[in-house]
Every structure is written in structure tokens, then in C-alpha cells.
């Protein structure tokens, strides 16, 4: 092994460093749920019981922290999408995915804004990509079955869902109101 290869392999975190990282992620999730994703990073560090230098050493930017917290939620959402594809027809799977995705994206105040305004190189953009890909797969299956208009793109549908989740967040919709909002707004994509 060369010296360069050894330098590229990340060392495992020490136990105390791992505890700090986990505490930061827990505090960030709690803070994002109560205050939104634009909450004070210094406040997150305080809630985690670490200094802000420790937070920034682990997560140099807000996007790094947000992406790390989002990964768990996105994994769960992707599992739900796979189950929908297995258990429902293409039209119903896509329609239900759009409702669930809208509801999921509204979980933290300002998350829809952050998902749509980030640089493509941002870590947040990379967390958005699997959701867009899954939307595209379900959309393609619904198109193939003749349930969706041919001209509709996955990007357009994802942008629509992001806008809807912003509205659900801002208007304080419960799940029933959110479902109705999504069904009304997405009716035009279906044949």
C-alpha cells in the first residue's frame, strides 16, 4: 500500500468523537423538527452539548448537516416507494407516492425551499437525487401503462411536489388536507 492510499482511507472515529457526532445529529433532527432547517447552528451545538467548533469539524456547512440528518428519512421514503410499486398498480403507486413524498418533505419548516435552491454540488442536492430518481421510475411505469400524459417529466413532478409540500407546511395542513391538496394539484398529470 502506498503512503497516498493510506492517507485516503478515513480513520474510524474515536468513541468520544462518535458520541459527539451522534449527539449533533440528534440535536439537529430535534431542532429542525421544532424550528425548521434554517435554525441556528450554534443553537444545535448547544443542544448537543458540544462546542460550535466540534459541530463545524463534523459538518462544515449547514448543507452537510442537513444532508446527514435527511439520509435516514430518505431511506425510509425510498422503501415506501418500492413497496408501493410492488403492491399497487402504476397509477395508484405514483399517486400515493406523490402524496407521501409531499407529506415527507414538509416535515421541517423550510425544507422544500432548501431542496430546491441548493447548488447541484451541495450535499443536500445529492440527498434529493434518489427521490427524483424514484419519482422518475414510478412516473415511467405509469406512462407505460397509459395512466400519465407522455409530456410530463420527473423534474416537473418533483418540482410540483416540492411546491405542494411548501404549501402544506405554510398552511399547516393535516394529512387529510395535504392529501386533498396533492390530489387536486396532480390531477392534470394523469390521463
C-alpha positions in Angstrom: 0.0 0.0 0.0 1.3 3.4 -0.9 1.5 6.3 1.5 -1.1 8.2 -0.6 -3.6 5.3 -0.4 -3.2 5.0 3.4 -3.9 8.8 3.7 -7.1 8.5 1.7 -8.6 5.8 3.9 -10.6 7.6 6.7 -9.7 6.5 10.2 -12.6 5.3 12.3 -13.9 7.9 14.8 -12.8 7.6 18.4 -15.6 6.7 20.7 -15.9 10.3 22.1 -15.9 11.7 18.6 -18.6 9.3 17.5 -20.7 10.2 20.6 -20.3 13.9 19.7 -21.4 13.3 16.1 -24.4 11.3 17.1 -25.4 14.0 19.7 -25.1 16.6 17.0 -27.3 14.6 14.6 -29.9 14.0 17.3 -29.9 17.7 18.3 -30.2 18.8 14.7 -33.1 16.5 14.0 -34.9 17.8 17.1 -34.1 21.4 16.2 -35.2 21.0 12.6 -38.5 19.5 13.7 -39.2 22.3 16.1 -37.6 25.3 14.5 -37.0 24.4 10.8 -33.9 23.8 8.8 -32.7 27.4 8.9 -32.4 27.3 12.7 -29.2 28.4 14.4 -26.3 26.0 14.0 -24.8 27.4 17.3 -28.1 26.5 19.0 -27.8 23.0 17.6 -24.3 22.7 19.1 -25.5 24.0 22.4 -28.4 21.5 22.4 -26.0 18.7 21.6 -23.7 19.7 24.4 -20.7 20.4 22.2 -18.9 23.5 21.1 -19.6 25.0 17.8 -16.1 24.1 16.6 -17.0 20.4 17.2 -20.1 20.9 15.1 -18.3 22.6 12.3 -15.5 20.0 12.4 -18.1 17.3 11.8 -20.3 19.3 9.5 -18.5 22.2 7.9 -21.7 23.7 6.4 -25.4 23.7 7.1 -25.9 21.6 4.0 -23.6 18.9 5.3 -25.5 18.7 8.5 -28.9 18.8 6.8 -27.9 16.1 4.3 -26.7 13.8 7.1 -29.9 14.2 9.0 -32.0 13.7 5.9 -30.4 10.4 4.8 -32.4 8.4 7.3 -35.7 9.9 6.3 -34.9 9.4 2.6 -34.1 5.8 3.1 -37.5 5.2 4.7 -39.2 7.1 1.9 -37.5 5.0 -0.8 -38.5 1.8 1.0 -42.1 3.0 1.0 -41.9 3.8 -2.7 -40.6 0.3 -3.5 -43.4 -1.2 -1.5 -46.0 0.9 -3.4 -44.5 -0.2 -6.7 -44.8 -3.9 -5.6 -48.3 -3.7 -4.1 -50.2 -1.3 -6.4 -50.8 -0.6 -10.0 -48.7 2.1 -11.7 -51.3 4.9 -11.4 -52.1 4.2 -7.8 -48.4 3.7 -6.9 -47.5 7.1 -8.4 -50.4 8.9 -6.9 -49.8 7.6 -3.4 -46.0 8.3 -3.8 -46.8 11.9 -4.6 -48.9 12.3 -1.5 -46.4 10.6 0.8 -43.5 12.5 -0.7 -45.3 15.8 -0.2 -46.1 14.9 3.3 -42.5 13.7 4.0 -40.9 16.9 2.6 -43.0 19.1 4.8 -41.6 17.6 8.0 -39.3 20.5 8.7 -40.1 24.1 8.1 -38.2 25.5 5.0 -37.0 22.1 3.9 -38.8 22.4 0.5 -37.0 25.7 0.0 -33.6 24.2 0.8 -34.2 21.2 -1.5 -34.9 23.5 -4.5 -32.4 26.3 -4.0 -29.2 24.5 -3.4 -26.2 24.3 -5.8 -26.2 20.9 -7.6 -22.8 20.2 -5.9 -24.4 20.6 -2.5 -24.7 17.6 -0.2 -28.4 18.4 0.0 -28.7 18.0 -3.7 -27.3 14.5 -3.5 -29.9 13.6 -0.9 -32.6 14.9 -3.3 -31.4 12.8 -6.2 -32.7 9.4 -5.0 -36.2 10.9 -4.5 -36.1 12.3 -8.0 -34.9 9.0 -9.5 -37.7 7.1 -7.7 -40.3 9.6 -8.9 -39.0 9.1 -12.4 -39.2 5.3 -12.2 -42.8 5.4 -10.9 -43.7 8.0 -13.5 -42.2 5.9 -16.3 -44.2 2.9 -15.1 -47.4 4.9 -15.1 -46.7 6.3 -18.5 -46.0 2.8 -19.9 -49.4 1.7 -18.5 -51.1 4.7 -20.2 -52.0 6.4 -16.9 -49.9 9.5 -17.2 -49.6 12.1 -20.0 -46.5 11.5 -22.2 -45.2 15.0 -21.9 -44.9 15.1 -18.1 -41.3 14.8 -16.8 -40.0 13.6 -13.4 -38.3 17.0 -12.8 -41.7 18.8 -13.3 -43.5 16.4 -11.0 -40.8 16.7 -8.3 -40.9 20.5 -8.5 -44.7 20.3 -8.2 -44.4 18.1 -5.1 -41.8 20.3 -3.6 -44.1 23.3 -4.1 -47.0 21.5 -2.6 -45.0 20.5 0.4 -44.1 24.1 0.9 -47.8 24.9 0.9 -48.7 22.1 3.2 -46.0 23.4 5.6 -47.1 27.0 5.4 -50.9 26.4 5.6 -50.4 23.9 8.5 -52.4 21.2 6.6 -53.1 17.9 8.4 -52.6 14.7 6.5 -56.1 14.7 5.1 -55.9 18.3 3.8 -52.4 17.6 2.4 -53.8 14.5 0.5 -56.6 16.6 -1.0 -54.2 19.4 -2.0 -51.9 16.9 -3.7 -54.8 15.1 -5.5 -56.1 18.4 -6.8 -52.8 19.7 -7.9 -51.6 16.5 -9.6 -54.9 15.5 -11.3 -53.6 17.1 -14.6 -50.7 14.7 -15.0 -53.0 11.6 -15.1 -55.0 10.6 -18.2 
